[in-house]
């Protein structure tokens, strides 16, 4: 999960197996093709449980999800050609291009990309409908977000907090916490834009300290290659965390093509003042 900049384009479907294979208006095809080259992750989105309708107009979001200065902008387009106005270089660098209106509320993405993996449609579609019944227009179905074996998957933007293996109750709890500026540790996969060993280290420190604020834990450094060593700050203290890569059996079903690997924390130590010098 490495994306830090996002392009979300409303597209009711059908969705191809890979978003880069989209066909349709040339402006849409061009934007979906240009975004990854610039370092921006493109996603197709649609409203949960609604029949497919002709487009445009379409709702589009762009956003930045890394660090503490996270943001989302949005516009409704009458012509896909207007996507060419997005400064993808600025977006990929985390700069607000001023392309749309600032969005203050979260955008909640549930992966329902059945053509990519049947598990995502089977588990994600009903979850999206359930969340939409409670949280309304904040919720969108989306194309592949990574981690099919964790279906159903939820991404909470603008911080890009990922949750997996969600049932309806767990998802509602996760969204409610996010609306209050917090995470819940159950089913938390990590935050996009952060390497997987750093995500594991952050989760371990949150478990140790009880710090749940979305921005309350920072992975300051990450070094090595299995074992990795991370220095993590939380609650005014710093910790050294050792993380090792391991194989993880299973998956969500025979359709999965994900790497079945995980990262295990093998040591977590509170650093004293002398160790910080």
C-alpha positions as CSV (number, residue, x, y, z in Angstrom):
1,X,0.0,0.0,0.0
2,X,2.2,2.8,-1.3
3,X,-0.1,5.4,-2.8
4,X,0.1,8.9,-1.4
5,X,-1.8,10.9,-4.0
6,X,-5.2,9.8,-5.4
7,X,-7.5,10.4,-8.3
8,X,-11.1,9.1,-7.8
9,X,-13.4,9.2,-10.9
10,X,-17.0,8.3,-10.7
11,X,-17.7,5.5,-13.3
12,X,-20.7,3.3,-12.8
13,X,-19.2,0.4,-14.8
14,X,-18.5,-2.0,-16.1
15,X,-15.0,-2.0,-14.5
16,X,-12.2,-3.8,-16.3
17,X,-9.9,-6.1,-14.4
18,X,-7.3,-3.4,-14.1
19,X,-8.3,0.2,-13.9
20,X,-5.6,1.2,-16.5
21,X,-7.5,-0.9,-19.1
22,X,-10.6,1.4,-18.9
23,X,-12.3,2.3,-22.2
24,X,-14.7,5.1,-22.8
25,X,-14.3,8.9,-23.3
26,X,-10.8,9.8,-24.4
27,X,-10.5,12.3,-21.5
28,X,-11.1,9.5,-19.0
29,X,-8.7,7.1,-20.7
30,X,-6.0,9.8,-20.9
31,X,-6.3,10.8,-17.2
32,X,-6.3,7.2,-15.9
33,X,-3.2,6.5,-18.0
34,X,-1.4,9.7,-17.0
35,X,-2.0,9.4,-13.3
36,X,0.2,6.4,-12.4
37,X,3.1,7.7,-14.5
38,X,3.0,10.9,-12.4
39,X,2.8,9.0,-9.1
40,X,-0.9,9.3,-8.5
41,X,-3.2,6.3,-7.8
42,X,-6.3,6.2,-10.0
43,X,-9.5,4.6,-8.7
44,X,-12.9,4.2,-10.3
45,X,-15.8,4.8,-7.9
46,X,-19.6,4.5,-7.9
47,X,-22.5,4.9,-5.4
48,X,-23.4,1.7,-3.5
49,X,-26.4,-0.3,-4.6
50,X,-27.5,2.1,-7.4
51,X,-28.3,1.2,-11.0
52,X,-25.7,2.2,-13.5
53,X,-26.5,5.5,-15.2
54,X,-25.1,7.3,-18.2
55,X,-22.3,9.8,-17.4
56,X,-21.4,12.7,-17.3
57,X,-21.8,14.5,-15.0
58,X,-19.3,12.7,-12.9
59,X,-17.9,13.3,-9.4
60,X,-14.1,13.5,-9.2
61,X,-11.9,13.7,-6.1
62,X,-8.2,14.3,-5.9
63,X,-6.3,14.1,-2.7
64,X,-3.1,13.7,-0.7
65,X,-2.9,11.2,2.2
66,X,0.7,11.2,3.5
67,X,2.0,12.9,6.6
68,X,-0.1,15.3,8.7
69,X,-1.2,17.8,6.0
70,X,-3.8,15.6,4.3
71,X,-6.5,17.0,2.0
72,X,-9.2,16.3,-0.6
73,X,-10.5,18.4,-3.4
74,X,-13.6,17.7,-5.5
75,X,-15.4,18.8,-8.7
76,X,-18.4,17.6,-10.7
77,X,-17.5,17.4,-14.4
78,X,-19.7,17.8,-17.4
79,X,-16.9,16.6,-19.7
80,X,-14.2,14.1,-19.0
81,X,-11.9,16.4,-21.0
82,X,-11.8,18.6,-17.9
83,X,-9.6,15.9,-16.2
84,X,-6.7,17.2,-18.3
85,X,-6.8,20.4,-16.2
86,X,-5.4,18.4,-13.2
87,X,-1.8,19.2,-12.4
88,X,-0.7,15.6,-11.6
89,X,2.9,16.6,-10.8
90,X,1.7,19.0,-8.1
91,X,-0.7,16.4,-6.8
92,X,2.0,13.7,-6.6
93,X,4.1,16.1,-4.6
94,X,1.3,16.8,-2.1
95,X,0.6,20.3,-3.3
96,X,-2.9,21.5,-3.5
97,X,-3.5,22.3,-7.2
98,X,-6.7,24.3,-6.5
99,X,-8.4,22.3,-9.1
100,X,-11.6,21.8,-7.1
101,X,-13.4,22.7,-3.9
102,X,-11.9,21.6,-0.6
103,X,-13.6,18.7,1.1
104,X,-13.9,18.7,4.8
105,X,-15.7,15.4,5.3
106,X,-14.0,12.0,4.8
107,X,-14.4,9.9,1.7
108,X,-14.9,6.2,2.5
109,X,-14.0,3.6,-0.1
110,X,-15.1,-0.1,-0.1
111,X,-13.5,-2.3,-2.6
112,X,-16.2,-4.2,-4.7
113,X,-14.0,-5.0,-7.7
114,X,-15.5,-8.4,-8.6
115,X,-13.7,-8.7,-12.0
116,X,-10.4,-8.3,-10.1
117,X,-11.3,-10.7,-7.3
118,X,-14.7,-12.4,-6.6
119,X,-14.1,-12.1,-2.9
120,X,-14.2,-8.3,-3.1
121,X,-17.6,-8.3,-4.8
122,X,-19.1,-11.0,-2.5
123,X,-18.0,-9.3,0.7
124,X,-17.6,-5.7,-0.3
125,X,-20.8,-4.9,-2.1
126,X,-23.1,-5.7,0.9
127,X,-20.7,-3.9,3.2
128,X,-20.8,-0.8,1.1
129,X,-24.6,-0.8,1.1
130,X,-24.6,-1.3,4.9
131,X,-22.2,1.6,5.5
132,X,-24.1,3.8,3.0
133,X,-27.3,3.2,4.9
134,X,-25.7,4.8,8.0
135,X,-23.1,7.2,6.6
136,X,-24.8,8.2,3.4
137,X,-22.8,10.1,0.7
138,X,-19.5,9.6,2.4
139,X,-19.4,6.0,1.1
140,X,-18.4,4.8,-2.4
141,X,-17.7,1.5,-4.0
142,X,-14.3,1.4,-5.6
143,X,-11.9,-0.6,-7.8
144,X,-9.0,-2.7,-6.4
145,X,-7.3,-1.1,-3.4
146,X,-4.8,-4.0,-2.7
147,X,-5.0,-6.9,-0.4
148,X,-7.7,-9.1,-1.9
149,X,-7.1,-11.7,0.8
150,X,-8.3,-9.2,3.4
151,X,-11.7,-8.7,1.8
152,X,-13.8,-6.8,2.7
153,X,-11.5,-3.8,2.5
154,X,-12.2,-0.3,3.6
155,X,-10.1,2.8,3.0
156,X,-10.7,6.0,4.9
157,X,-9.5,9.1,3.1
158,X,-7.9,11.6,3.4
159,X,-5.5,9.7,5.8
160,X,-5.8,6.5,3.7
161,X,-6.3,4.3,6.7
162,X,-6.8,0.7,5.5
163,X,-9.0,-1.9,7.2
164,X,-9.5,-5.5,6.2
165,X,-11.5,-8.6,6.9
166,X,-14.4,-6.4,7.9
167,X,-17.9,-7.5,8.8
168,X,-20.7,-4.9,9.1
169,X,-20.3,-4.2,12.8
170,X,-16.5,-3.9,12.6
171,X,-16.8,-1.6,9.7
172,X,-19.3,0.7,11.4
173,X,-17.0,0.9,14.4
174,X,-14.0,1.7,12.3
175,X,-15.8,4.5,10.4
176,X,-17.2,6.0,13.6
177,X,-13.8,6.1,15.1
178,X,-12.3,7.7,12.0
179,X,-15.0,10.4,12.1
180,X,-13.7,11.1,15.6
181,X,-10.1,11.3,14.4
182,X,-9.1,7.9,15.7
183,X,-8.3,4.4,14.5
184,X,-9.4,1.0,16.0
185,X,-6.8,-1.7,16.2
186,X,-9.0,-4.6,15.3
187,X,-8.8,-5.2,11.5
188,X,-6.4,-2.2,11.0
189,X,-4.1,-2.9,8.1
190,X,-2.2,0.3,8.2
191,X,-1.9,3.6,6.4
192,X,-1.2,3.9,2.6
193,X,2.1,5.4,1.6
194,X,3.9,3.6,4.5
195,X,6.0,0.4,3.9
196,X,4.5,-2.7,5.3
197,X,7.2,-3.2,8.0
198,X,6.5,0.3,9.2
199,X,2.8,-0.4,9.3
200,X,3.5,-3.4,11.5
201,X,5.7,-1.4,13.8
202,X,3.1,1.4,14.1
203,X,0.4,-1.2,15.0
204,X,2.6,-2.7,17.6
205,X,3.3,0.6,19.2
206,X,-0.4,1.6,19.2
207,X,-1.2,-1.7,20.9
208,X,1.5,-1.1,23.5
209,X,0.7,2.5,24.2
210,X,-3.1,2.7,23.5
211,X,-2.6,5.8,21.3
212,X,-5.5,5.8,18.8
213,X,-5.3,9.3,17.4
214,X,-4.9,9.0,13.6
215,X,-1.9,11.2,13.6
216,X,-0.7,10.3,17.1
217,X,2.0,7.8,16.1
218,X,4.9,8.5,13.8
219,X,7.4,6.0,12.2
220,X,10.5,8.2,12.3
221,X,12.9,5.8,10.6
222,X,12.9,2.4,9.0
223,X,16.1,0.5,8.2
224,X,17.3,-3.0,7.3
225,X,15.7,-5.7,5.2
226,X,14.0,-8.4,7.3
227,X,14.7,-7.9,10.0
228,X,13.8,-4.3,9.7
229,X,14.4,-1.8,12.5
230,X,11.9,1.1,13.0
231,X,12.0,4.0,15.4
232,X,8.5,5.0,16.3
233,X,7.2,7.9,18.5
234,X,4.0,7.9,20.4
235,X,2.7,9.7,23.4
236,X,5.9,11.6,23.9
237,X,8.1,8.5,23.9
238,X,10.1,6.6,21.3
239,X,10.4,2.9,20.7
240,X,12.7,0.6,18.7
241,X,10.7,-2.0,16.9
242,X,12.2,-5.1,15.1
243,X,10.0,-6.5,12.3
244,X,10.6,-9.6,10.2
245,X,8.9,-10.8,7.0
246,X,7.1,-14.2,7.2
247,X,4.9,-16.3,5.0
248,X,1.2,-16.4,5.7
249,X,-0.9,-19.3,4.5
250,X,-4.4,-19.0,3.1
251,X,-6.1,-16.1,1.4
252,X,-9.7,-15.2,0.7
253,X,-10.2,-17.8,-2.0
254,X,-8.7,-19.5,-5.1
255,X,-9.1,-16.3,-7.1
256,X,-6.6,-14.5,-5.0
257,X,-3.3,-13.5,-6.6
258,X,-1.9,-11.6,-3.6
259,X,1.5,-12.2,-2.1
260,X,0.8,-14.3,1.0
261,X,3.3,-12.6,3.2
262,X,3.1,-10.8,6.5
263,X,5.3,-8.9,8.9
264,X,5.8,-10.0,12.5
265,X,7.1,-7.8,15.3
266,X,9.8,-9.7,17.1
267,X,11.0,-7.0,19.5
268,X,9.7,-3.7,20.9
269,X,11.8,-1.7,23.2
270,X,11.3,1.7,24.9
271,X,14.2,3.9,24.1
272,X,15.8,5.7,27.0
273,X,17.2,9.2,26.7
274,X,20.8,8.0,26.3
275,X,19.7,5.9,23.3
276,X,18.3,9.0,21.6
277,X,21.6,10.8,21.5
